[in-house]
Amino acid sequence: MNLETGGFFGLLLLIADVWAILNVVQSSATMGKKFLWILLILFLPLLGLIIWFFAGPRGR
């Protein structure tokens, strides 16, 4: 994988993480759960995104 390809996938992951965080913030989950989900997505970007996709709170 060359630098351009890695940068492209990094950008896609960043966009997906921001989208997931916005969905968490707009969800009806408690503030504590929102905080924990956001930390998971920030500290484990790819794994956190995958876990959120299957088990995380969704927007309204």
C-alpha positions as CSV (number, residue, x, y, z in Angstrom):
1,M,0.0,0.0,0.0
2,N,1.6,3.3,-1.0
3,L,1.2,6.6,0.8
4,E,-1.6,7.9,-1.3
5,T,-3.7,4.8,-0.8
6,G,-3.1,4.8,3.0
7,G,-4.0,8.5,3.1
8,F,-7.2,7.9,1.2
9,F,-8.3,5.2,3.6
10,G,-7.3,7.3,6.6
11,L,-9.5,10.1,5.3
12,L,-12.4,7.7,4.7
13,L,-12.0,6.4,8.3
14,L,-11.9,10.0,9.7
15,I,-15.1,10.8,7.8
16,A,-16.8,7.6,9.0
17,D,-15.7,8.3,12.6
18,V,-17.0,11.9,12.6
19,W,-20.3,10.6,11.2
20,A,-20.5,7.9,13.9
21,I,-19.8,10.5,16.6
22,L,-22.5,12.8,15.3
23,N,-25.0,9.9,15.4
24,V,-24.0,9.2,19.0
25,V,-24.4,12.8,20.0
26,Q,-27.9,12.9,18.3
27,S,-29.0,9.6,19.9
28,S,-31.3,9.4,22.9
29,A,-28.6,7.6,25.0
30,T,-27.7,9.0,28.4
31,M,-24.8,11.5,28.6
32,G,-22.6,8.9,30.2
33,K,-23.2,6.3,27.5
34,K,-22.6,9.0,24.8
35,F,-19.3,9.9,26.4
36,L,-18.1,6.3,26.5
37,W,-19.1,5.6,22.9
38,I,-17.3,8.8,21.8
39,L,-14.2,7.7,23.7
40,L,-14.3,4.2,22.1
41,I,-14.6,5.7,18.6
42,L,-11.8,8.2,19.3
43,F,-9.3,5.8,20.9
44,L,-10.0,2.8,18.6
45,P,-11.0,4.4,15.3
46,L,-11.6,1.3,13.2
47,L,-12.6,-1.1,15.9
48,G,-14.7,1.5,17.6
49,L,-16.5,2.3,14.4
50,I,-17.2,-1.4,13.7
51,I,-18.5,-1.9,17.3
52,W,-20.7,1.2,17.1
53,F,-22.1,0.1,13.7
54,F,-23.4,-3.2,15.2
55,A,-24.2,-2.2,18.8
56,G,-24.1,1.6,19.2
57,P,-26.9,4.1,19.7
58,R,-28.4,5.7,16.6
59,G,-29.6,9.2,15.9
60,R,-33.3,10.0,16.3
